[in-house]
């Protein structure tokens, strides 16, 4: 999985960290997730404890979007076999499927491919009736890939808003509030279009807390936010948005444009959502890997958020406590965490939050027997071609250059020169970030 693993495995601690990363990503891959949660036996679809008689439906569709949606469709298609009548998935990682049409879109900034695919997806959903079963694969990245701007907003304007949001430091929840109010599919609108079909949401979560309202901007989930909330977010972060966006949101506040579907709407009664995997899935698998290797483990949280470079300092403080006092676990130990850290851009360099977290952590490390690895489980950290990085106390050398790289948000070249970048390529899944801190025994003991 890790393409440059041999070059990164310079110590046993590095090997442990990379093994944990690989186990975490593997556990969250749709092929393994679907195998553990979805089955079809005797024409009955079972999802966890629930069942659906496929003979009750004249049409069964797979619709969806996100980084892992193509992989999910690839696994679901043979399970459904002849019951499957068609489908559309929009992803940046398409696969070869027989009955589901794949459209390739862009992430994190939407493009024409995503718009074209989402338009076709909405057409199929609108044609559905009460004898249609729609399995909707919803995964991280769906907010950008399922691009359906309202008629008054151009793709170029949507791209401009996305760029502003990504650079502005807003939380994913705040970003998605704005996205929902500029879209024909987000914020429960897909559920409204698909009614009266039976809609089953199969969700792989990439957000802290696993709220379906936030994942891919909640295309099947009631939305309690408002046009005024979207305007407030623009003002709070002093975002510069196109005039078409201002006009659209103002029309929503005035009531000229209807709000997103709120809780209680009748068509949500035929929608059933299942979160099949999340960041916790990856973190727990990484924990099991570390335990099998003989390490004491502790999971701090799978819901970590905050500025990446600052979060790193807390991780290193915990590692120091482990080393000094054996609390909360004694070395050799592995400390694990996951979530979604962010970067508020001050410069215009290359990198990503996992790379910044790793380099910031290296600056704080003082012992040679602690290793920090931080990766995005989809294999793409920020807008770079790296999944993240693995570092030790020697990586941030010279420290002045490392600090300069962080200040300029240009950590990729520094980590590349230090041979610390982790390369996986697209992994086929996306359950947010995972961090592994290995505190090994002192070499001289």
C-alpha positions as MATLAB code, in Angstrom:
seq = 'XXXXXXXXXXXXXXXXXXXXXXXXXXXXXXXXXXXXXXXXXXXXXXXXXXXXXXXXXXXXXXXXXXXXXXXXXXXXXXXXXXXXXXXXXXXXXXXXXXXXXXXXXXXXXXXXXXXXXXXXXXXXXXXXXXXXXXXXXXXXXXXXXXXXXXXXXXXXXXXXXXXXXXXXXXXXXXXXXXXXXXXXXXXXXXXXXXXXXXXXXXXXXXXXXXXXXXXXXXXXXXXXXXXXXXXXXXXXXXXXXXXXXXXXXXXXXXXXXXXXXXXXXXXXXXXXXXXXXXXXXXXXXXXXXXXXXXXXXXXXXXXXXXXXXXXXXXXXXXXXXXXXXXXXXXXXXXXXXXXXXXXXXXXXXXXXXXXXXXXXXXXXXXXXXXXXXXXXXXXXXXXXXXXXXXXXXXXXXXXXXXXXXXXXXXXXXXXXXXXXXXXXXXXXXXXXXXXXXXXXXXXXX';
ca = [
       0.000    0.000    0.000;
       2.725    2.493    0.946;
       4.657    2.842   -2.279;
       7.903    4.045   -0.687;
       7.653    1.914    2.466;
      11.139    0.398    2.235;
      12.775    3.814    2.171;
      10.748    4.992    5.163;
      11.385    1.967    7.389;
      14.622    3.188    8.951;
      13.943    1.890   12.491;
      11.631   -0.667   14.125;
       9.466    2.228   15.367;
       9.042    3.478   11.802;
       7.997   -0.019   10.749;
       5.397   -0.201   13.520;
       3.938    3.201   12.634;
       3.662    2.345    8.940;
       2.140   -1.053    9.729;
      -0.524    0.606   11.841;
      -1.295    3.080    9.054;
      -1.666    0.302    6.498;
      -3.917   -1.763    8.759;
      -6.130    1.237    9.445;
      -6.604    2.100    5.792;
      -7.210   -1.538    4.832;
      -9.941   -1.939    7.456;
     -11.767    1.120    6.115;
     -11.660    0.049    2.467;
     -15.187   -0.395    1.027;
     -14.448   -3.978    0.033;
     -13.879   -4.907    3.685;
     -16.559   -2.581    5.026;
     -19.281   -3.940    2.737;
     -18.197   -7.526    3.449;
     -18.701   -6.929    7.170;
     -21.995   -5.026    6.995;
     -23.953   -5.819    3.809;
     -25.087   -9.128    2.299;
     -27.632  -10.543   -0.134;
     -29.119  -14.000    0.515;
     -32.195  -15.509   -1.111;
     -33.105  -12.188   -2.770;
     -32.961  -10.393    0.577;
     -30.640   -7.454    1.089;
     -29.376   -7.264    4.656;
     -27.686   -4.217    6.121;
     -26.661   -4.887    9.676;
     -29.938   -5.902   11.390;
     -32.302   -4.593    8.707;
     -33.530   -6.407    5.593;
     -35.063   -5.449    2.238;
     -36.830   -7.965   -0.029;
     -35.438   -7.171   -3.465;
     -38.453   -8.816   -5.113;
     -40.577   -5.937   -3.807;
     -38.920   -3.564   -6.253;
     -39.156   -3.294  -10.026;
     -35.999   -1.226  -10.185;
     -32.827   -1.195   -8.052;
     -30.322    1.617   -8.563;
     -26.924    2.512   -7.166;
     -26.444    6.269   -6.971;
     -23.699    8.071   -5.129;
     -20.701   10.291   -4.915;
     -17.423   10.663   -3.110;
     -13.843    9.475   -3.162;
     -14.770    5.915   -2.190;
     -18.161    5.768   -3.937;
     -16.747    4.055   -7.016;
     -15.182    1.332   -4.912;
     -18.464    0.865   -3.050;
     -20.395    0.487   -6.306;
     -17.809   -2.002   -7.537;
     -18.452   -4.196   -4.486;
     -22.239   -3.752   -4.400;
     -22.823   -4.511   -8.080;
     -22.040   -8.258   -7.949;
     -23.904   -8.599   -4.641;
     -27.102   -7.285   -6.195;
     -26.494   -9.235   -9.401;
     -29.540   -9.286  -11.721;
     -31.619   -7.206   -9.339;
     -29.480   -4.176  -10.203;
     -30.956   -2.188  -13.088;
     -28.476    0.698  -13.299;
     -26.943    3.637  -11.560;
     -24.618    6.629  -11.568;
     -21.656    7.378   -9.329;
     -19.496   10.509   -9.333;
     -15.984    9.979   -8.010;
     -12.352   10.926   -8.544;
     -11.413    7.221   -8.393;
     -13.621    5.479  -10.988;
     -13.739    1.713  -11.398;
     -14.911   -0.583  -14.196;
     -18.526   -1.510  -13.515;
     -21.021   -3.207  -15.811;
     -24.295   -1.503  -14.886;
     -23.277    1.596  -12.938;
     -22.063    4.530  -15.010;
     -19.005    6.224  -13.530;
     -18.423    9.938  -13.945;
     -15.034   11.306  -12.964;
     -15.048   14.588  -11.065;
     -12.508   16.684   -9.235;
     -11.762   17.197   -5.549;
     -11.537   19.448   -3.565;
     -12.663   22.012   -6.157;
     -15.638   20.873   -8.289;
     -15.351   20.654  -12.077;
     -17.450   20.123  -15.199;
     -17.153   16.331  -14.945;
     -18.743   16.385  -11.512;
     -21.520   18.682  -12.703;
     -22.289   16.422  -15.672;
     -22.383   13.286  -13.534;
     -24.499   14.862  -10.809;
     -27.003   16.090  -13.382;
     -27.444   12.542  -14.676;
     -27.705   11.187  -11.123;
     -30.503   13.636  -10.332;
     -32.318   12.664  -13.538;
     -32.342    9.000  -12.501;
     -33.490    9.900   -8.985;
     -36.340   12.005  -10.361;
     -37.540    9.102  -12.540;
     -37.807    6.787   -9.508;
     -41.192    5.742   -8.131;
     -42.527    3.846   -5.109;
     -41.275    0.520   -6.515;
     -37.690    1.786   -6.831;
     -34.961    0.943   -4.345;
     -32.031    3.369   -4.441;
     -28.796    2.408   -2.724;
     -26.887    5.635   -2.265;
     -23.133    5.379   -1.738;
     -22.125    8.498    0.185;
     -18.487    9.026    1.121;
     -16.028   11.738    1.945;
     -15.359   14.106   -0.916;
     -18.985   13.992   -1.991;
     -19.466   17.685   -1.276;
     -17.071   18.607   -4.088;
     -17.761   15.694   -6.421;
     -21.568   15.902   -6.306;
     -21.544   19.344   -7.876;
     -24.976   20.699   -8.765;
     -24.926   24.489   -8.456;
     -28.294   26.233   -8.569;
     -29.335   27.698  -11.908;
     -28.262   31.232  -10.942;
     -24.715   30.213   -9.959;
     -22.108   29.208  -12.535;
     -19.516   26.502  -12.048;
     -16.818   29.196  -12.064;
     -18.571   31.013   -9.223;
     -18.946   27.770   -7.280;
     -15.244   27.095   -7.751;
     -14.404   30.590   -6.490;
     -16.503   30.068   -3.341;
     -14.856   26.686   -2.740;
     -11.388   28.211   -2.990;
     -12.361   30.893   -0.482;
     -13.811   28.385    1.958;
     -10.818   26.058    1.827;
      -8.376   28.882    2.491;
     -10.436   30.681    5.113;
     -10.114   28.337    8.102;
     -13.834   27.556    8.419;
     -14.869   24.231    9.948;
     -16.252   21.483    7.723;
     -19.699   22.082    9.232;
     -19.552   25.776    8.314;
     -18.235   25.023    4.842;
     -21.074   22.598    4.210;
     -23.766   25.008    5.417;
     -22.758   27.305    2.587;
     -22.436   24.453    0.095;
     -25.946   23.209    0.913;
     -27.494   26.565    0.120;
     -25.852   26.787   -3.296;
     -26.809   23.282   -4.449;
     -29.621   21.255   -6.036;
     -28.583   18.008   -4.302;
     -27.116   18.780   -0.879;
     -28.899   19.414    2.406;
     -31.583   16.744    1.913;
     -32.474   17.783   -1.619;
     -31.582   14.383   -3.121;
     -34.115   12.776   -0.771;
     -36.775   15.191   -2.002;
     -35.965   14.507   -5.661;
     -35.959   10.704   -5.172;
     -39.320   10.512   -3.344;
     -41.381    8.309   -3.239;
     -38.613    5.727   -3.792;
     -37.124    3.744   -0.913;
     -33.688    5.286   -0.409;
     -30.911    3.531    1.519;
     -27.860    5.613    2.347;
     -24.666    3.577    2.710;
     -22.224    5.995    4.271;
     -18.477    5.983    4.799;
     -17.799    8.911    7.106;
     -14.935   11.353    6.740;
     -16.122   13.861    9.329;
     -15.637   14.182   13.060;
     -18.710   12.789   14.822;
     -19.996   10.863   11.764;
     -23.069   13.072   11.373;
     -24.825   12.236    8.055;
     -25.912   15.869    7.954;
     -22.281   16.846    7.317;
     -20.926   13.903    5.285;
     -20.998   14.964    1.597;
     -23.172   17.880    2.811;
     -26.036   15.551    3.714;
     -27.848   14.858    0.419;
     -30.307   12.518    2.196;
     -30.453   14.200    5.599;
     -32.788   16.920    6.932;
     -31.020   20.245    7.223;
     -31.676   22.632   10.084;
     -29.406   25.407    8.776;
     -30.672   28.443    6.902;
     -29.715   30.905    4.198;
     -29.044   33.418    6.980;
     -26.575   30.993    8.552;
     -24.712   30.848    5.246;
     -24.531   34.643    5.087;
     -23.303   34.782    8.685;
     -20.457   32.382    7.855;
     -19.398   34.511    4.901;
     -19.332   37.564    7.145;
     -17.592   35.817   10.045;
     -14.675   34.717    7.858;
     -14.741   37.838    5.680;
     -15.008   35.742    2.570;
     -15.019   37.369   -0.843;
     -17.749   35.637   -2.853;
     -19.162   36.338   -6.338;
     -22.165   38.645   -6.656;
     -24.301   35.745   -7.891;
     -23.776   34.013   -4.551;
     -24.719   37.128   -2.576;
     -27.888   37.554   -4.658;
     -28.859   33.907   -4.305;
     -28.446   33.859   -0.529;
     -30.313   37.159   -0.160;
     -33.199   35.724   -2.195;
     -33.247   32.746    0.155;
     -33.465   34.980    3.216;
     -36.329   36.900    1.563;
     -38.192   33.674    0.922;
     -38.012   33.907   -2.857;
     -36.058   30.632   -2.897;
     -37.231   27.730   -0.696;
     -35.055   26.602    2.195;
     -33.319   23.249    2.310;
     -35.656   20.471    3.509;
     -35.967   20.700    7.279;
     -36.572   17.869    9.782;
     -40.121   16.535    9.644;
     -40.563   16.623    5.872;
     -42.697   13.620    4.878;
     -40.370   12.300    2.170;
     -37.660   11.519    4.725;
     -39.873    8.668    6.003;
     -38.676    6.440    3.133;
     -34.989    7.279    3.685;
     -32.776    4.966    5.761;
     -29.151    5.878    6.471;
     -26.339    3.636    7.725;
     -22.849    4.797    8.671;
     -20.852    1.688    7.758;
     -17.344    2.942    8.516;
     -15.625    5.979    9.970;
     -12.335    7.211   11.306;
     -12.878    5.034   14.356;
     -12.789    1.992   12.061;
      -9.278    2.864   10.926;
      -8.016    3.855   14.371;
      -9.246    0.634   16.005;
      -7.630   -1.498   13.281;
      -4.368    0.392   13.781;
      -4.657   -0.247   17.500;
      -5.058   -3.981   16.941;
      -1.970   -3.985   14.718;
       0.094   -2.312   17.438;
      -1.182   -4.733   20.086;
      -0.300   -7.713   17.919;
       3.230   -6.331   17.724;
       3.453   -6.295   21.532;
       2.853   -2.599   22.231;
       0.685   -1.043   24.897;
      -1.878    1.203   23.193;
      -4.192    4.085   23.882;
      -6.625    5.833   21.540;
      -6.831    9.506   22.419;
      -9.787   10.253   20.152;
     -11.098    9.711   16.653;
     -12.580   13.222   16.731;
      -9.512   15.436   16.879;
      -9.758   18.821   15.216;
      -7.907   22.117   15.308;
      -4.933   23.759   13.662;
      -2.637   20.945   12.549;
       0.625   22.437   13.771;
      -0.863   23.142   17.216;
      -2.474   19.718   17.580;
       0.981   18.206   17.018;
       2.323   19.908   20.129;
      -0.325   18.214   22.270;
       0.555   14.826   20.796;
       4.235   15.327   21.593;
       3.397   16.445   25.144;
       1.499   13.175   25.648;
       4.416   11.197   24.203;
       6.755   12.960   26.634;
       4.454   12.053   29.532;
       4.436    8.422   28.431;
       8.224    8.436   28.294;
       8.712   10.219   31.617;
       6.030    8.688   33.834;
       4.476    5.714   32.050;
       1.160    7.557   32.012;
      -1.343    6.855   30.509;
       0.592    3.864   29.114;
       4.142    2.688   29.595;
       6.617    2.337   26.727;
       6.972    0.604   24.423;
       3.638    2.148   23.522;
       1.611    3.378   20.589;
      -0.634    6.408   20.958;
      -3.326    6.695   18.295;
      -5.717    9.398   17.183;
      -7.791   10.450   14.209;
      -9.988   13.252   13.030;
      -9.680   16.265   10.799;
      -7.152   18.964   11.524;
      -7.073   22.088    9.413;
      -4.591   24.636    8.129;
      -5.252   28.360    7.953;
      -3.250   29.392    4.926;
      -0.782   32.229    5.337;
       1.467   31.269    2.418;
       0.960   29.719   -0.988;
       3.218   26.668   -0.820;
       2.580   22.948   -1.200;
       1.583   20.552    1.557;
      -1.376   19.525    3.676;
      -2.556   19.315    7.287;
      -1.011   15.885    7.908;
       2.344   17.042    6.603;
       2.182   20.189    8.737;
       1.209   18.157   11.796;
       4.137   15.803   11.273;
       6.725   18.519   10.719;
       5.480   20.540   13.683;
       5.709   17.387   15.776;
       9.281   16.758   14.667;
      10.245   20.239   15.855;
       8.936   19.361   19.331;
      10.543   15.923   19.604;
      13.636   15.634   21.781;
      14.252   11.878   21.973;
      15.370    9.590   19.195;
      12.968    6.766   19.973;
       9.656    8.439   19.182;
       8.158    8.401   15.701;
       5.099   10.322   14.511;
       3.118    9.362   11.404;
       0.124   11.321   10.145;
      -1.752   10.528    6.946;
      -5.031   11.171    5.188;
      -6.641    7.783    4.660;
      -7.620    8.646    1.080;
      -3.949    8.966    0.137;
      -4.154   12.667   -0.730;
      -3.126   15.199    1.890;
      -4.294   18.665    0.958;
      -3.655   19.262   -2.734;
      -0.389   17.304   -2.775;
       0.447   13.844   -4.119;
       1.466   12.579   -0.676;
      -0.785   10.920    1.919;
       1.129   12.560    4.761;
       4.463   12.076    6.476;
       6.402   10.078    9.061;
       8.970   11.895   11.197;
      11.352   11.592   14.110;
      13.459   14.056   16.065;
      15.954   14.412   13.215;
      13.484   15.229   10.454;
      13.092   18.948   11.217;
      16.748   19.723   10.532;
      17.716   22.504   10.338;
      14.906   23.723   12.601;
      14.985   27.255   11.188;
      14.172   25.946    7.734;
      11.422   23.729    9.115;
       9.801   26.666   10.897;
      10.031   28.743    7.729;
       8.345   25.978    5.730;
       5.496   25.853    8.237;
       5.102   29.630    8.220;
       4.881   29.609    4.424;
       2.604   26.534    4.282;
       5.274   24.975    2.093;
       6.198   21.832    4.010;
       6.063   19.386    1.106;
       9.480   20.336   -0.364;
      11.095   20.209    3.072;
       9.657   16.777    3.907;
      10.433   15.527    0.423;
      14.095   16.472    0.851;
      14.077   14.750    4.257;
      12.614   11.591    2.646;
       9.745   11.708    5.123;
       6.714   11.856    2.816;
       4.347    8.882    2.766;
       3.077    7.994   -0.717;
       0.157    5.602   -1.187;
      -1.660    6.923   -4.216;
      -5.483    6.806   -4.051;
      -6.411    4.200   -1.443;
     -10.032    3.602   -2.418;
     -11.378    4.857    0.907;
     -11.693    8.065    2.879;
     -12.312    8.086    6.630;
     -10.364   11.192    7.508;
      -6.902   11.369    9.031;
      -5.058    8.952   11.289;
      -2.086    9.655   13.540;
       0.231    7.071   15.067;
       2.841    7.981   17.700;
       5.265    5.176   18.531;
       7.211    5.561   21.790;
       9.816    2.828   21.730;
      12.146    1.689   24.484;
      15.346    3.719   24.798;
      17.968    2.327   22.477;
      20.576    2.177   25.258;
      18.381    0.208   27.691;
];
